[in-house]
Amino acid sequence: MRSRLSILFSQTAAAFVLAAALIIMPAAFAQSGGVPTLRPPLTQATTPTAIPTLPPGFTPPAPTATGCSTPLPLGPNALVSLIPGISVRSAPDTSAALVNYYTQLTVLRVQDGPVCADGYNWWFVTGSGEPGWVIEGRPGRYFLTQLVEPGQNCPEPQPLTMGGSAVNGVNLTVRAEPVTGALALSVIPAHTLMTVVGGPACGEDMNWWQITAPSGTGDQTVTGWVTEGMGEELFVAVYPPPTPDFFCRRPLRLGVGTTAAVTYDDRVPRFLRAEPTTYSQVLQRLIGGVAFEIIGGPVCADGYNWWRVRILTTTLEGWLAEGQPGAYWFNIITQR
């Protein structure tokens, strides 16, 4: 009997405990919003990063909308020089096809631009090889330099006339454009008679003339630009000169049939010319030791006595100046 009462009592107590739990748990669950609360993980505190202080007066550069710096003030047909080693491309793009690559300073003409691409200002240029696009560089290192255009910063030019004649006092380089960095076409010897066909043009504070002259290599001629010099050092003058020709000293006593050889102390080659004048066409440059025979002369012109000679190793004939007392250009071999 007792055992049944104990079992019944135990079952009754367990039922009472379960009922109490069912009453208490919904209230607690409702207070938490129906979602179990999770404790956030612990985090380590971080120290704020200090902002660096700019030096006084420093102004950060303002980026442009296009990503390119302000372009050079180059207009259409501007004359520019391009430093060696810069690629000229078929389009304003660093990956475009290569159309030109110059190994020396080259003078070009701007025809279009600027175009901003790949962070560079590009210009379309012509004048040597295929036309194409080239970058101008950036501030502090530009690849293009604008050259002085005609009519600026030049003295009064020499009184040369179109179609008239001029003569050079020194060896002159003939160039494709009126600037010293332009393509060299030829070198004409000193005292060459030239025909003026254009100019003057102002470049690099010097007056330039477009001329046609013998190139010094036989019957060929060259047309291009030569500088007349600057200041008191003038390389080109009007021919004939406004003053009378220089007088000549007594010539050497040489007869027809005399043989001699070219000699000089200044290491400057002598010129065999078509006529007895320093402005005549150069037939041949004669180095020291070249032997010749006197076949005519002398003739006085331009302050020199000239002899008609025949080069012994060839059949070439022409006129050769004998030089001046104390600096004769003839070394007599046999005299007649």
Secondary structure by P-SEA (a helix, b strand, c coil): caaaaaaaaaaaaaaaaaaaaaaaaaaaaaaaccbbbbbbcbbbbbbcbbbbbcccccccccccccccccccccccccccccccccccccccccccccccccccbbbbbbcccccccccbbbbbbccccccccccccccccccccccccccccccccccccccbbbbbccbbbbbcccccccccccccccbbbbbbcccccccccbbbbbbcccccccccccbbbbbccccccccccccccccccccccccccccccbbbbbbbcccbbbbbcccccccccccccccccbbbbbcccccccccbbbbbcccccccbbbbbbccccccccccccccc
